[in-house]
């Protein structure tokens, strides 16, 4: 049996080698489409050589338990390709329980890509160290599984959580078809959500997807908004559960509704809670376990610069760690980026690192500019009446990706003409992407950045067909 298993694995390896590389864009008539969508699994059936040990393959292919254990070790894209090998393999890989087991094996994976979202467009950025990387700008309707051909239905992507996508389906000619939906890009399955109970579509302030496969195969959607168009109307929250397939109105009170339009557009899932960052006043989080809302403690301000223009804070999650980036924009001193990590059970922030950009600016001098400023003394008057040139750094923080131990991280920055990753442990910088034709950074203003991994996580309830969407 051991030798037969070896022969079977050898044949499986040959099969993986044949399925590993997608067809080149030049081999099809739609070359531009295939090249822009090369991150989507290719479902074409390859021509395979005969296995070296047909009898062993045929014998062991009947053992579904063995196939399960082998398939659980393979990446998602390989499994998607394997679905075209046989009906049996397709049935195993498409099985609801298999999808759950495969997803739970790596509850906090290292992201393979970053997805940058703005309105109906997304930009996918692979994170491998490859100087040939390019930013792939895609529209979800081009994936042509959300709606029938020539349909007026389009999808606006809102957020991504552990491989699942929350979006808004809209129809130009029939607004009654408009609906929020949750989809899995890898498996091409999606679920159309019913409308909230009290909150009307035009009064939705924010909607957040919460999906943690390590805790449950089900997902939750939080919708926050007003019940009517009056600005004095209270802010309400409704909760959708894929387990029940229904919305329910949360009867609690939201702690801080100031700047509600900005606050609720981006909720961060961490440790079974949704966390929101507010520009003024208390930030807060919502516990999905007991459905209570509590204050999220914030670190103190820590700058002594002369020309502080503003303070910017970024809240995010990576590999099971909640982090907060504190940037104080001071063109006179270029203060470091303070990176905090949340203790368990929201017991407070720990300062993990102060990232100075001086070292990065020496490697990439193009991110340094100069501005003339008058120097003032302790009395607040001009010291010598002359302007002095101060260096300032041009950059934009995209995200943080933590190491598995939570001690070091990659800081992903956009600087003029390129996107880079600075590793705090090795104190090294690598280029992820070089822009062509000196694309200005302002072109990427307004993008939200999300971590992305392919997943086999099943959509918990039956999905409507494209025909049902048209009716």
BELSULLIN-V764446 format. One line per field, one symbol per residue. ss: DSSP state (A for helix, B for strand, O for the rest). phi: phi as a letter, one per 20 degrees, with the letter a starting at -180 (. if undefined). psi: psi as a letter, one per 30 degrees, with the letter a starting at -180 (. if undefined). Layout:
# BELSULLIN-V764446
ss: ???
phi: ???
psi: ???
This chain:
# BELSULLIN-V764446
ss: OAAAAAAAAAAAAAAAAAAOOOOOAAAOOOAAAAAAOOOOOOOOOOOOOOOOOAAAAAAAAOOAAAAAAAAOOOOAAAAAAAOOOOAAAAAAAAOAAAAAAAAAOOOOOOOOBBBBBBOOBBBBBBOOOOOOOOOBBBBAAAAOOOOOOOOOBBBBBBBBBOOBBBBBBBBOOOAAAOBBBBBBOOOOBBBBOOOOOOOOAAABBBBBBBOOOOOOOOOBBBBBBBOOOOOOOOBBBBBBBOOOOBBBBOOOOOOOOOOAAAAOOOOBBBOOBBBBOOOOOOBBBBBOOOOBBBBBOOOOOOOOOOOBBBBBBBBBBBOOBBBBBBBBBBOOOOOOBBBBBBOAAAOOBBBBBBBOOAAAAAAOAAABBBBBBBBBOOOOOBBBBBBBBBBBBOBBBBBBBBOOOOOOBBBBBBBOOBBBBBBOOOOBBBBBBBOOOOOOAAAAOOOBBBBBOOOOOOOOOOOOOAAAAAO
phi: .fffffffffffffffffefdfffffecfeffffffdfeegeefefedffffcgfffffeffeffffgffffeefffffffffefbfffffffefgffgffffffcfcfffebddddbledccdcfeffbfegbfeecdggfflcebfgmeeeccdfdbcblneddcceccfebgfefafbccdffemdbceeffgfdfegfdfeabcecbcffdafecccddcadebeffeffedcccddffemcebeeefdffcdflffefefbddeblmcddcddfcnfebbdeffdlcdcfefcfffbdcfecfeadcccdbcblndeccddddecfeclffeeddcfffmlepedfeadeeeffffffcffedccceceedefeneffcmdededfcddacfeacceffemecbeeecdcgmadccdeffelccceebdfemlfffffdfnfedcfccfbegfffcgefegffffe
psi: eeeeeeeeeeeeeeeeeffeklklfffleieeeeefgffkkkgkjljklklfieeeeeefffjeeeeeeeefflleeeeeefffeleeeeeeefkeeeeeeeefeifilkkflkkjkjbgklkkjkgljjfgklkjklkefffhffllkglgklkjkelkjhfkkkljkkkefifffklllkljeefhklkkkllleeklefgkfkkkkjjjffekfllkkkkkalfafkffklklklkkkfefgllkkkfakkejgkheeeegfjkkkkhglkkkkkfkaklllkkfeghlklkjkkllkhkglehjelkkkkklkkhgkklkkjkjjjfffillkkjlkklkghglkkjfkjjkgeeefeeifffklkkkkkklaffglkegglkkkkklkjlkkelkjllefgellkjjkklkflklkkkfefhlkkkekkkkghkkfffgkfkkkkkkkklgkkkflkkkleeeef.
